[in-house]
C-alpha cells in the first residue's frame, strides 16, 4: 500500500478493514447476539447497557460541540498529521506482519 493512497483514509477505517480485525469483530458480534438470544436475563442487561452507552455518547458529543467548534481549525491539521503518521505505521505493520491479512481462523 502506498502512503499517498492512505493519506486520505482514516486509520481507524483501515484497521477495521484488516481481515484479522474484521473477522474477530464478526465473531464477537455473533457470540454477543447468540448470548442475548439464549439468555433472556442477559438480553435485558445488555439492552440497558447499550442504551446507557448511547446516551452517554450523545451527552458527551453535545457537551464537546462548542469546544470542538472553537478548536476545529487547529484540530483538523493535527488530526490529519496524526492520521498520516498512523497510516504510515500501519503500512509498516502490514509489511512486517503478513498474518494481519488473514482471518483469525487461518
GIZILIN-V20014 format. One record per backbone hydrogen bond with DSSP energy under -1.0 kcal/mol. CO is the residue of the C=O (numbers start at 0). NH is the residue of the N-H. E is the energy in kcal/mol with one decimal. If there is no record, write none. Layout:
BEGIN
CO,NH,E
CO,NH,E
END
This chain:
BEGIN
1,5,-1.7
2,6,-1.7
5,8,-1.2
9,13,-2.0
10,14,-2.5
11,15,-2.5
12,16,-1.3
14,17,-1.1
17,21,-3.1
18,22,-2.5
19,23,-1.2
20,24,-2.6
21,25,-2.3
22,26,-2.2
23,27,-2.5
24,28,-2.5
25,29,-2.4
26,30,-2.4
27,31,-2.6
28,32,-2.7
29,33,-2.7
30,34,-2.5
31,35,-2.3
32,36,-2.3
33,37,-2.1
34,38,-1.9
38,42,-2.3
39,43,-1.9
40,44,-2.0
41,45,-2.8
42,46,-2.4
43,47,-2.1
44,48,-2.4
45,49,-2.9
46,50,-2.3
47,51,-2.2
48,52,-2.6
49,53,-2.4
50,54,-2.6
51,55,-2.6
52,56,-2.5
53,57,-2.3
54,58,-2.4
55,59,-2.5
56,60,-2.3
57,61,-2.3
58,62,-2.4
59,63,-2.0
60,64,-1.4
63,67,-2.9
64,68,-2.4
65,69,-1.7
66,70,-2.2
67,71,-1.3
70,74,-2.9
71,75,-2.7
72,76,-1.1
73,77,-1.8
74,78,-3.3
75,79,-2.3
76,80,-2.2
77,81,-2.6
78,82,-2.9
79,83,-2.3
80,84,-2.5
81,85,-2.6
82,86,-2.6
83,87,-2.1
84,88,-2.2
85,89,-2.4
86,90,-2.4
87,91,-2.0
88,92,-2.3
89,93,-2.8
90,94,-1.8
91,95,-2.3
92,96,-2.6
96,99,-1.9
97,100,-2.1
98,101,-1.8
99,19,-1.6
102,105,-1.8
END
